[in-house]
Amino acid sequence: MRYRGKRFNEYVVVYDISDNRERLKVDRILKNYGFRVQKSVFECKLNEFLKKKLIAELQALNVKTGFIKIYLLTDIVDAKTLGRPSPSIDDKDAFIV
C-alpha cells in the first residue's frame, strides 16, 4: 500500500464522549494512529492520507453523545513537557503496518 503525502505532521486528538460503547470505538480507532497521553487525549503523527483516513473512520462512527477534536501542532507551537516526559513518536521508531 502506498501512502501519498510524505510530510508527516503532529496532531493532538481529544474527545469527550459519555456513552461507553461510543467511547470504546473511538479509542480503538485512535490506538491505530497514535499513542495515548491522557485518558481521552492522543498524539498522532500523520500525513495527509492518514489524516483523511482517520477522519473518515471517526465520522463513520456518527458519535451522538459527545465530540472529537483534532488539533494540528504547527511549527509555531512551542510545547514544553513538565514532570515525567511522555513517550514521543520518533521517525526511526514509528512505522506503518
C-alpha positions in Angstrom: 0.0 0.0 0.0 1.4 3.4 -1.0 0.9 6.4 1.2 0.6 9.7 -0.7 1.8 12.8 1.1 5.2 12.1 2.6 5.2 15.0 5.0 4.0 14.0 8.5 2.6 16.5 10.9 1.8 16.1 14.6 -1.8 16.2 15.7 -3.5 16.1 19.1 -6.9 14.3 19.1 -9.1 14.9 22.1 -12.6 13.6 22.8 -15.3 13.9 25.4 -17.9 11.1 24.9 -20.3 10.0 27.6 -21.5 6.7 26.1 -19.1 3.8 26.9 -19.7 2.0 23.7 -19.1 5.0 21.5 -16.0 6.0 23.6 -14.5 2.5 23.2 -15.0 2.6 19.4 -13.2 5.9 19.2 -10.5 4.7 21.5 -9.9 1.6 19.4 -9.5 3.7 16.2 -7.2 6.2 17.8 -4.9 3.5 19.1 -4.1 2.6 15.5 -2.9 6.1 14.7 -1.1 7.3 17.7 -0.5 6.9 21.4 -2.5 7.9 24.5 -1.1 10.8 26.6 -4.2 11.0 28.8 -7.5 9.1 29.2 -9.1 11.0 26.2 -6.1 12.6 24.5 -3.9 11.0 21.8 -0.9 12.3 19.9 -0.7 11.2 16.3 1.9 11.7 13.6 0.0 11.7 10.3 0.5 12.5 6.6 -2.4 13.9 4.6 -3.6 10.4 3.5 -3.6 9.0 7.1 -5.3 12.2 8.4 -8.1 11.8 5.9 -8.4 8.1 6.7 -8.6 8.8 10.4 -11.2 11.5 10.0 -13.3 9.2 7.7 -13.2 6.4 10.3 -14.2 8.7 13.1 -17.0 10.3 11.1 -18.4 6.9 10.2 -19.0 6.3 13.9 -21.5 9.1 14.0 -20.8 9.9 17.6 -24.0 11.2 19.3 -23.0 11.6 22.9 -20.0 13.9 22.7 -17.4 15.3 20.4 -14.0 14.7 18.9 -11.5 17.5 18.1 -8.3 17.2 16.1 -5.6 19.9 16.5 -2.7 20.4 14.2 0.5 21.2 16.1 2.3 23.7 13.8 5.9 24.9 13.9 4.9 27.9 16.0 3.7 25.7 18.8 6.3 25.6 21.5 5.3 22.5 23.5 7.0 22.1 26.9 6.9 18.9 29.0 7.0 19.3 32.7 7.3 16.3 35.1 7.9 12.8 33.7 8.0 13.1 29.9 5.5 11.2 27.9 6.8 8.8 25.1 7.2 10.5 21.8 6.9 9.2 18.3 10.3 9.4 16.6 10.5 8.8 12.9 13.0 6.0 13.4 10.7 4.3 16.0 7.4 4.6 14.2 6.3 2.6 11.2 3.1 1.7 9.4 2.0 -1.9 9.1 
